[in-house]
Amino acid sequence: MTTAYCVKCKEKNAEMEDAKEVDFKRKGGNIGKAMTGIHKKCGTKMFRIMGAAK
């Protein structure tokens, strides 16, 4: 299960439902990785930026 911060209810380490890895545009035209999903309790869309692969 992937966790992230929920902006709506301010819960830290909130669990995501239907988590998917997505690409997004970063500063300078680079492409970054992130996880997006829905918060189980309040239904808000969540977004977690992932670190660069090493």
PQR file of N, CA, C, O and H, with PARSE charges and radii, in Angstrom:
ATOM      1  N   MET A   1       0.835  -1.178   0.000 -0.4000 1.5000
ATOM      2  CA  MET A   1       0.000   0.000   0.000 -0.0000 2.0000
ATOM      3  C   MET A   1       0.886   1.250   0.000  0.5500 1.7000
ATOM      4  O   MET A   1       1.839   1.335   0.774 -0.5500 1.4000
ATOM      5  N   THR A   2       0.582   2.188  -0.841 -0.4000 1.5000
ATOM      6  CA  THR A   2       1.330   3.436  -0.929 -0.0000 2.0000
ATOM      7  C   THR A   2       0.733   4.456   0.028  0.5500 1.7000
ATOM      8  O   THR A   2      -0.485   4.537   0.182 -0.5500 1.4000
ATOM      9  H   THR A   2      -0.192   2.119  -1.470  0.4000 1.0000
ATOM     10  N   THR A   3       1.602   5.237   0.672 -0.4000 1.5000
ATOM     11  CA  THR A   3       1.127   6.267   1.593 -0.0000 2.0000
ATOM     12  C   THR A   3       1.546   7.644   1.104  0.5500 1.7000
ATOM     13  O   THR A   3       2.536   7.790   0.387 -0.5500 1.4000
ATOM     14  H   THR A   3       2.592   5.171   0.547  0.4000 1.0000
ATOM     15  N   ALA A   4       0.773   8.657   1.505 -0.4000 1.5000
ATOM     16  CA  ALA A   4       1.059  10.043   1.142 -0.0000 2.0000
ATOM     17  C   ALA A   4       0.367  10.955   2.147  0.5500 1.7000
ATOM     18  O   ALA A   4      -0.345  10.481   3.032 -0.5500 1.4000
ATOM     19  H   ALA A   4      -0.032   8.539   2.087  0.4000 1.0000
ATOM     20  N   TYR A   5       0.573  12.260   2.011 -0.4000 1.5000
ATOM     21  CA  TYR A   5      -0.061  13.252   2.873 -0.0000 2.0000
ATOM     22  C   TYR A   5      -1.369  13.709   2.241  0.5500 1.7000
ATOM     23  O   TYR A   5      -1.403  14.043   1.057 -0.5500 1.4000
ATOM     24  H   TYR A   5       1.151  12.646   1.291  0.4000 1.0000
ATOM     25  N   CYS A   6      -2.446  13.726   3.021 -0.4000 1.5000
ATOM     26  CA  CYS A   6      -3.745  14.192   2.525 -0.0000 2.0000
ATOM     27  C   CYS A   6      -3.899  15.667   2.881  0.5500 1.7000
ATOM     28  O   CYS A   6      -3.890  16.027   4.058 -0.5500 1.4000
ATOM     29  H   CYS A   6      -2.419  13.455   3.983  0.4000 1.0000
ATOM     30  N   VAL A   7      -4.039  16.516   1.875 -0.4000 1.5000
ATOM     31  CA  VAL A   7      -4.145  17.957   2.082 -0.0000 2.0000
ATOM     32  C   VAL A   7      -5.498  18.323   2.694  0.5500 1.7000
ATOM     33  O   VAL A   7      -5.584  19.256   3.493 -0.5500 1.4000
ATOM     34  H   VAL A   7      -4.047  16.223   0.919  0.4000 1.0000
ATOM     35  N   LYS A   8      -6.541  17.603   2.330 -0.4000 1.5000
ATOM     36  CA  LYS A   8      -7.892  17.933   2.802 -0.0000 2.0000
ATOM     37  C   LYS A   8      -8.058  17.665   4.302  0.5500 1.7000
ATOM     38  O   LYS A   8      -8.493  18.546   5.043 -0.5500 1.4000
ATOM     39  H   LYS A   8      -6.471  16.845   1.682  0.4000 1.0000
ATOM     40  N   CYS A   9      -7.714  16.456   4.749 -0.4000 1.5000
ATOM     41  CA  CYS A   9      -7.909  16.129   6.169 -0.0000 2.0000
ATOM     42  C   CYS A   9      -6.602  16.171   6.970  0.5500 1.7000
ATOM     43  O   CYS A   9      -6.598  15.860   8.161 -0.5500 1.4000
ATOM     44  H   CYS A   9      -7.361  15.740   4.147  0.4000 1.0000
ATOM     45  N   LYS A  10      -5.499  16.552   6.327 -0.4000 1.5000
ATOM     46  CA  LYS A  10      -4.186  16.745   6.956 -0.0000 2.0000
ATOM     47  C   LYS A  10      -3.652  15.497   7.677  0.5500 1.7000
ATOM     48  O   LYS A  10      -2.982  15.603   8.704 -0.5500 1.4000
ATOM     49  H   LYS A  10      -5.502  16.805   5.359  0.4000 1.0000
ATOM     50  N   GLU A  11      -3.958  14.328   7.130 -0.4000 1.5000
ATOM     51  CA  GLU A  11      -3.477  13.073   7.694 -0.0000 2.0000
ATOM     52  C   GLU A  11      -2.141  12.703   7.060  0.5500 1.7000
ATOM     53  O   GLU A  11      -2.013  12.647   5.837 -0.5500 1.4000
ATOM     54  H   GLU A  11      -4.502  14.242   6.296  0.4000 1.0000
ATOM     55  N   LYS A  12      -1.145  12.451   7.913 -0.4000 1.5000
ATOM     56  CA  LYS A  12       0.158  12.019   7.420 -0.0000 2.0000
ATOM     57  C   LYS A  12       0.129  10.508   7.228  0.5500 1.7000
ATOM     58  O   LYS A  12      -0.563   9.800   7.960 -0.5500 1.4000
ATOM     59  H   LYS A  12      -1.249  12.497   8.906  0.4000 1.0000
ATOM     60  N   ASN A  13       0.869  10.017   6.256 -0.4000 1.5000
ATOM     61  CA  ASN A  13       0.949   8.588   5.938 -0.0000 2.0000
ATOM     62  C   ASN A  13      -0.427   7.969   5.690  0.5500 1.7000
ATOM     63  O   ASN A  13      -0.706   6.859   6.142 -0.5500 1.4000
ATOM     64  H   ASN A  13       1.431  10.592   5.661  0.4000 1.0000
ATOM     65  N   ALA A  14      -1.272   8.688   4.976 -0.4000 1.5000
ATOM     66  CA  ALA A  14      -2.598   8.186   4.613 -0.0000 2.0000
ATOM     67  C   ALA A  14      -2.459   7.172   3.483  0.5500 1.7000
ATOM     68  O   ALA A  14      -1.636   7.351   2.585 -0.5500 1.4000
ATOM     69  H   ALA A  14      -1.045   9.590   4.609  0.4000 1.0000
ATOM     70  N   GLU A  15      -3.249   6.121   3.522 -0.4000 1.5000
ATOM     71  CA  GLU A  15      -3.175   5.071   2.505 -0.0000 2.0000
ATOM     72  C   GLU A  15      -3.942   5.470   1.251  0.5500 1.7000
ATOM     73  O   GLU A  15      -5.009   6.079   1.320 -0.5500 1.4000
ATOM     74  H   GLU A  15      -3.917   5.975   4.252  0.4000 1.0000
ATOM     75  N   MET A  16      -3.366   5.108   0.090 -0.4000 1.5000
ATOM     76  CA  MET A  16      -3.972   5.401  -1.212 -0.0000 2.0000
ATOM     77  C   MET A  16      -4.670   4.165  -1.758  0.5500 1.7000
ATOM     78  O   MET A  16      -4.163   3.050  -1.632 -0.5500 1.4000
ATOM     79  H   MET A  16      -2.499   4.613   0.033  0.4000 1.0000
ATOM     80  N   GLU A  17      -5.828   4.366  -2.360 -0.4000 1.5000
ATOM     81  CA  GLU A  17      -6.511   3.313  -3.114 -0.0000 2.0000
ATOM     82  C   GLU A  17      -6.226   3.537  -4.586  0.5500 1.7000
ATOM     83  O   GLU A  17      -6.033   4.675  -5.012 -0.5500 1.4000
ATOM     84  H   GLU A  17      -6.240   5.271  -2.461  0.4000 1.0000
ATOM     85  N   ASP A  18      -6.199   2.476  -5.363 -0.4000 1.5000
ATOM     86  CA  ASP A  18      -5.989   2.556  -6.817 -0.0000 2.0000
ATOM     87  C   ASP A  18      -4.739   3.357  -7.175  0.5500 1.7000
ATOM     88  O   ASP A  18      -4.772   4.185  -8.085 -0.5500 1.4000
ATOM     89  H   ASP A  18      -6.357   1.551  -5.016  0.4000 1.0000
ATOM     90  N   ALA A  19      -3.639   3.113  -6.463 -0.4000 1.5000
ATOM     91  CA  ALA A  19      -2.397   3.847  -6.706 -0.0000 2.0000
ATOM     92  C   ALA A  19      -1.796   3.451  -8.050  0.5500 1.7000
ATOM     93  O   ALA A  19      -1.696   2.267  -8.371 -0.5500 1.4000
ATOM     94  H   ALA A  19      -3.612   2.441  -5.724  0.4000 1.0000
ATOM     95  N   LYS A  20      -1.399   4.454  -8.831 -0.4000 1.5000
ATOM     96  CA  LYS A  20      -0.781   4.234 -10.143 -0.0000 2.0000
ATOM     97  C   LYS A  20       0.452   5.110 -10.255  0.5500 1.7000
ATOM     98  O   LYS A  20       0.478   6.230  -9.744 -0.5500 1.4000
ATOM     99  H   LYS A  20      -1.480   5.416  -8.570  0.4000 1.0000
ATOM    100  N   GLU A  21       1.483   4.592 -10.931 -0.4000 1.5000
ATOM    101  CA  GLU A  21       2.680   5.391 -11.186 -0.0000 2.0000
ATOM    102  C   GLU A  21       2.469   6.189 -12.469  0.5500 1.7000
ATOM    103  O   GLU A  21       2.073   5.636 -13.495 -0.5500 1.4000
ATOM    104  H   GLU A  21       1.462   3.683 -11.346  0.4000 1.0000
ATOM    105  N   VAL A  22       2.736   7.493 -12.404 -0.4000 1.5000
ATOM    106  CA  VAL A  22       2.544   8.381 -13.553 -0.0000 2.0000
ATOM    107  C   VAL A  22       3.808   9.205 -13.785  0.5500 1.7000
ATOM    108  O   VAL A  22       4.646   9.342 -12.894 -0.5500 1.4000
ATOM    109  H   VAL A  22       3.058   7.942 -11.571  0.4000 1.0000
ATOM    110  N   ASP A  23       3.932   9.750 -14.992 -0.4000 1.5000
ATOM    111  CA  ASP A  23       5.014  10.673 -15.333 -0.0000 2.0000
ATOM    112  C   ASP A  23       4.449  12.086 -15.341  0.5500 1.7000
ATOM    113  O   ASP A  23       3.294  12.295 -15.711 -0.5500 1.4000
ATOM    114  H   ASP A  23       3.251   9.639 -15.716  0.4000 1.0000
ATOM    115  N   PHE A  24       5.271  13.065 -14.929 -0.4000 1.5000
ATOM    116  CA  PHE A  24       4.839  14.453 -14.973 -0.0000 2.0000
ATOM    117  C   PHE A  24       6.006  15.342 -15.376  0.5500 1.7000
ATOM    118  O   PHE A  24       7.167  14.961 -15.230 -0.5500 1.4000
ATOM    119  H   PHE A  24       6.210  12.895 -14.628  0.4000 1.0000
ATOM    120  N   LYS A  25       5.694  16.521 -15.879 -0.4000 1.5000
ATOM    121  CA  LYS A  25       6.730  17.451 -16.322 -0.0000 2.0000
ATOM    122  C   LYS A  25       7.317  18.175 -15.125  0.5500 1.7000
ATOM    123  O   LYS A  25       6.593  18.679 -14.266 -0.5500 1.4000
ATOM    124  H   LYS A  25       4.750  16.831 -15.997  0.4000 1.0000
ATOM    125  N   ARG A  26       8.651  18.218 -15.084 -0.4000 1.5000
ATOM    126  CA  ARG A  26       9.357  18.944 -14.038 -0.0000 2.0000
ATOM    127  C   ARG A  26       9.942  20.216 -14.620  0.5500 1.7000
ATOM    128  O   ARG A  26       9.882  20.454 -15.826 -0.5500 1.4000
ATOM    129  H   ARG A  26       9.239  17.808 -15.782  0.4000 1.0000
ATOM    130  N   LYS A  27      10.497  21.011 -13.759 -0.4000 1.5000
ATOM    131  CA  LYS A  27      11.167  22.240 -14.156 -0.0000 2.0000
ATOM    132  C   LYS A  27      12.302  21.920 -15.126  0.5500 1.7000
ATOM    133  O   LYS A  27      13.046  20.964 -14.910 -0.5500 1.4000
ATOM    134  H   LYS A  27      10.546  20.818 -12.779  0.4000 1.0000
ATOM    135  N   GLY A  28      12.440  22.696 -16.175 -0.4000 1.5000
ATOM    136  CA  GLY A  28      13.504  22.477 -17.145 -0.0000 2.0000
ATOM    137  C   GLY A  28      13.154  21.452 -18.207  0.5500 1.7000
ATOM    138  O   GLY A  28      14.021  21.055 -18.986 -0.5500 1.4000
ATOM    139  H   GLY A  28      11.835  23.473 -16.351  0.4000 1.0000
ATOM    140  N   GLY A  29      11.904  21.015 -18.255 -0.4000 1.5000
ATOM    141  CA  GLY A  29      11.483  20.065 -19.277 -0.0000 2.0000
ATOM    142  C   GLY A  29      11.788  18.611 -18.963  0.5500 1.7000
ATOM    143  O   GLY A  29      11.555  17.741 -19.802 -0.5500 1.4000
ATOM    144  H   GLY A  29      11.200  21.338 -17.622  0.4000 1.0000
ATOM    145  N   ASN A  30      12.301  18.330 -17.781 -0.4000 1.5000
ATOM    146  CA  ASN A  30      12.588  16.948 -17.398 -0.0000 2.0000
ATOM    147  C   ASN A  30      11.294  16.222 -17.031  0.5500 1.7000
ATOM    148  O   ASN A  30      10.270  16.849 -16.763 -0.5500 1.4000
ATOM    149  H   ASN A  30      12.490  19.036 -17.100  0.4000 1.0000
ATOM    150  N   ILE A  31      11.359  14.906 -17.023 -0.4000 1.5000
ATOM    151  CA  ILE A  31      10.196  14.100 -16.659 -0.0000 2.0000
ATOM    152  C   ILE A  31      10.451  13.445 -15.309  0.5500 1.7000
ATOM    153  O   ILE A  31      11.510  12.861 -15.080 -0.5500 1.4000
ATOM    154  H   ILE A  31      12.192  14.397 -17.241  0.4000 1.0000
ATOM    155  N   GLY A  32       9.463  13.548 -14.413 -0.4000 1.5000
ATOM    156  CA  GLY A  32       9.567  12.960 -13.089 -0.0000 2.0000
ATOM    157  C   GLY A  32       8.550  11.850 -12.903  0.5500 1.7000
ATOM    158  O   GLY A  32       7.610  11.719 -13.688 -0.5500 1.4000
ATOM    159  H   GLY A  32       8.603  14.022 -14.599  0.4000 1.0000
ATOM    160  N   LYS A  33       8.740  11.051 -11.864 -0.4000 1.5000
ATOM    161  CA  LYS A  33       7.824   9.959 -11.529 -0.0000 2.0000
ATOM    162  C   LYS A  33       7.028  10.347 -10.281  0.5500 1.7000
ATOM    163  O   LYS A  33       7.536  11.026  -9.388 -0.5500 1.4000
ATOM    164  H   LYS A  33       9.503  11.157 -11.227  0.4000 1.0000
ATOM    165  N   ALA A  34       5.776   9.903 -10.240 -0.4000 1.5000
ATOM    166  CA  ALA A  34       4.922  10.161  -9.091 -0.0000 2.0000
ATOM    167  C   ALA A  34       3.906   9.039  -8.953  0.5500 1.7000
ATOM    168  O   ALA A  34       3.683   8.266  -9.885 -0.5500 1.4000
ATOM    169  H   ALA A  34       5.363   9.352 -10.965  0.4000 1.0000
ATOM    170  N   MET A  35       3.294   8.960  -7.781 -0.4000 1.5000
ATOM    171  CA  MET A  35       2.199   8.029  -7.533 -0.0000 2.0000
ATOM    172  C   MET A  35       0.947   8.861  -7.311  0.5500 1.7000
ATOM    173  O   MET A  35       0.980   9.865  -6.600 -0.5500 1.4000
ATOM    174  H   MET A  35       3.475   9.588  -7.023  0.4000 1.0000
ATOM    175  N   THR A  36      -0.149   8.446  -7.914 -0.4000 1.5000
ATOM    176  CA  THR A  36      -1.420   9.130  -7.723 -0.0000 2.0000
ATOM    177  C   THR A  36      -2.480   8.098  -7.347  0.5500 1.7000
ATOM    178  O   THR A  36      -2.455   6.961  -7.816 -0.5500 1.4000
ATOM    179  H   THR A  36      -0.176   7.630  -8.491  0.4000 1.0000
ATOM    180  N   GLY A  37      -3.408   8.518  -6.492 -0.4000 1.5000
ATOM    181  CA  GLY A  37      -4.462   7.620  -6.042 -0.0000 2.0000
ATOM    182  C   GLY A  37      -5.525   8.392  -5.293  0.5500 1.7000
ATOM    183  O   GLY A  37      -5.563   9.621  -5.345 -0.5500 1.4000
ATOM    184  H   GLY A  37      -3.428   9.443  -6.110  0.4000 1.0000
ATOM    185  N   ILE A  38      -6.386   7.677  -4.598 -0.4000 1.5000
ATOM    186  CA  ILE A  38      -7.496   8.286  -3.873 -0.0000 2.0000
ATOM    187  C   ILE A  38      -7.386   7.911  -2.396  0.5500 1.7000
ATOM    188  O   ILE A  38      -7.107   6.761  -2.058 -0.5500 1.4000
ATOM    189  H   ILE A  38      -6.356   6.678  -4.556  0.4000 1.0000
ATOM    190  N   HIS A  39      -7.609   8.905  -1.513 -0.4000 1.5000
ATOM    191  CA  HIS A  39      -7.564   8.670  -0.079 -0.0000 2.0000
ATOM    192  C   HIS A  39      -8.752   7.805   0.332  0.5500 1.7000
ATOM    193  O   HIS A  39      -9.884   8.066  -0.075 -0.5500 1.4000
ATOM    194  H   HIS A  39      -7.836   9.840  -1.788  0.4000 1.0000
ATOM    195  N   LYS A  40      -8.494   6.777   1.136 -0.4000 1.5000
ATOM    196  CA  LYS A  40      -9.541   5.838   1.540 -0.0000 2.0000
ATOM    197  C   LYS A  40     -10.640   6.506   2.363  0.5500 1.7000
ATOM    198  O   LYS A  40     -11.817   6.205   2.166 -0.5500 1.4000
ATOM    199  H   LYS A  40      -7.574   6.565   1.466  0.4000 1.0000
ATOM    200  N   LYS A  41     -10.283   7.403   3.280 -0.4000 1.5000
ATOM    201  CA  LYS A  41     -11.268   7.972   4.207 -0.0000 2.0000
ATOM    202  C   LYS A  41     -12.126   9.071   3.592  0.5500 1.7000
ATOM    203  O   LYS A  41     -13.350   9.046   3.723 -0.5500 1.4000
ATOM    204  H   LYS A  41      -9.327   7.647   3.440  0.4000 1.0000
ATOM    205  N   CYS A  42     -11.491  10.046   2.917 -0.4000 1.5000
ATOM    206  CA  CYS A  42     -12.256  11.214   2.459 -0.0000 2.0000
ATOM    207  C   CYS A  42     -12.470  11.269   0.951  0.5500 1.7000
ATOM    208  O   CYS A  42     -13.249  12.099   0.483 -0.5500 1.4000
ATOM    209  H   CYS A  42     -10.496  10.066   2.811  0.4000 1.0000
ATOM    210  N   GLY A  43     -11.804  10.410   0.170 -0.4000 1.5000
ATOM    211  CA  GLY A  43     -12.025  10.364  -1.268 -0.0000 2.0000
ATOM    212  C   GLY A  43     -11.285  11.414  -2.071  0.5500 1.7000
ATOM    213  O   GLY A  43     -11.545  11.564  -3.265 -0.5500 1.4000
ATOM    214  H   GLY A  43     -11.171   9.735   0.549  0.4000 1.0000
ATOM    215  N   THR A  44     -10.368  12.148  -1.450 -0.4000 1.5000
ATOM    216  CA  THR A  44      -9.594  13.177  -2.137 -0.0000 2.0000
ATOM    217  C   THR A  44      -8.506  12.546  -2.996  0.5500 1.7000
ATOM    218  O   THR A  44      -7.906  11.543  -2.607 -0.5500 1.4000
ATOM    219  H   THR A  44     -10.157  12.026  -0.480  0.4000 1.0000
ATOM    220  N   LYS A  45      -8.248  13.134  -4.172 -0.4000 1.5000
ATOM    221  CA  LYS A  45      -7.166  12.668  -5.033 -0.0000 2.0000
ATOM    222  C   LYS A  45      -5.841  13.043  -4.378  0.5500 1.7000
ATOM    223  O   LYS A  45      -5.653  14.182  -3.951 -0.5500 1.4000
ATOM    224  H   LYS A  45      -8.735  13.948  -4.489  0.4000 1.0000
ATOM    225  N   MET A  46      -4.919  12.074  -4.300 -0.4000 1.5000
ATOM    226  CA  MET A  46      -3.618  12.291  -3.666 -0.0000 2.0000
ATOM    227  C   MET A  46      -2.517  12.139  -4.702  0.5500 1.7000
ATOM    228  O   MET A  46      -2.693  11.463  -5.716 -0.5500 1.4000
ATOM    229  H   MET A  46      -5.071  11.149  -4.647  0.4000 1.0000
ATOM    230  N   PHE A  47      -1.375  12.776  -4.437 -0.4000 1.5000
ATOM    231  CA  PHE A  47      -0.252  12.798  -5.357 -0.0000 2.0000
ATOM    232  C   PHE A  47       1.026  12.741  -4.540  0.5500 1.7000
ATOM    233  O   PHE A  47       1.232  13.577  -3.660 -0.5500 1.4000
ATOM    234  H   PHE A  47      -1.232  13.324  -3.613  0.4000 1.0000
ATOM    235  N   ARG A  48       1.893  11.767  -4.813 -0.4000 1.5000
ATOM    236  CA  ARG A  48       3.170  11.663  -4.108 -0.0000 2.0000
ATOM    237  C   ARG A  48       4.302  11.645  -5.122  0.5500 1.7000
ATOM    238  O   ARG A  48       4.342  10.783  -6.000 -0.5500 1.4000
ATOM    239  H   ARG A  48       1.726  11.087  -5.528  0.4000 1.0000
ATOM    240  N   ILE A  49       5.221  12.595  -5.001 -0.4000 1.5000
ATOM    241  CA  ILE A  49       6.367  12.679  -5.905 -0.0000 2.0000
ATOM    242  C   ILE A  49       7.418  11.673  -5.439  0.5500 1.7000
ATOM    243  O   ILE A  49       7.786  11.642  -4.264 -0.5500 1.4000
ATOM    244  H   ILE A  49       5.188  13.295  -4.288  0.4000 1.0000
ATOM    245  N   MET A  50       7.896  10.851  -6.376 -0.4000 1.5000
ATOM    246  CA  MET A  50       8.877   9.817  -6.071 -0.0000 2.0000
ATOM    247  C   MET A  50      10.287  10.351  -6.338  0.5500 1.7000
ATOM    248  O   MET A  50      10.471  11.271  -7.135 -0.5500 1.4000
ATOM    249  H   MET A  50       7.598  10.876  -7.330  0.4000 1.0000
ATOM    250  N   GLY A  51      11.265   9.772  -5.670 -0.4000 1.5000
ATOM    251  CA  GLY A  51      12.646  10.147  -5.879 -0.0000 2.0000
ATOM    252  C   GLY A  51      13.177   9.568  -7.182  0.5500 1.7000
ATOM    253  O   GLY A  51      12.555   8.694  -7.786 -0.5500 1.4000
ATOM    254  H   GLY A  51      11.115   9.025  -5.022  0.4000 1.0000
ATOM    255  N   ALA A  52      14.315  10.055  -7.599 -0.4000 1.5000
ATOM    256  CA  ALA A  52      14.943   9.568  -8.826 -0.0000 2.0000
ATOM    257  C   ALA A  52      15.476   8.153  -8.605  0.5500 1.7000
ATOM    258  O   ALA A  52      15.947   7.834  -7.513 -0.5500 1.4000
ATOM    259  H   ALA A  52      14.820  10.765  -7.108  0.4000 1.0000
ATOM    260  N   ALA A  53      15.406   7.318  -9.616 -0.4000 1.5000
ATOM    261  CA  ALA A  53      15.922   5.954  -9.533 -0.0000 2.0000
ATOM    262  C   ALA A  53      17.443   5.992  -9.457  0.5500 1.7000
ATOM    263  O   ALA A  53      18.086   6.781 -10.150 -0.5500 1.4000
ATOM    264  H   ALA A  53      15.024   7.578 -10.502  0.4000 1.0000
ATOM    265  N   LYS A  54      18.013   5.139  -8.616 -0.4000 1.5000
ATOM    266  CA  LYS A  54      19.469   5.128  -8.452 -0.0000 2.0000
ATOM    267  C   LYS A  54      20.052   3.871  -9.008  0.5500 1.7000
ATOM    268  O   LYS A  54      21.267   3.681  -8.961 -0.5500 1.4000
ATOM    269  H   LYS A  54      17.490   4.499  -8.053  0.4000 1.0000
TER
END
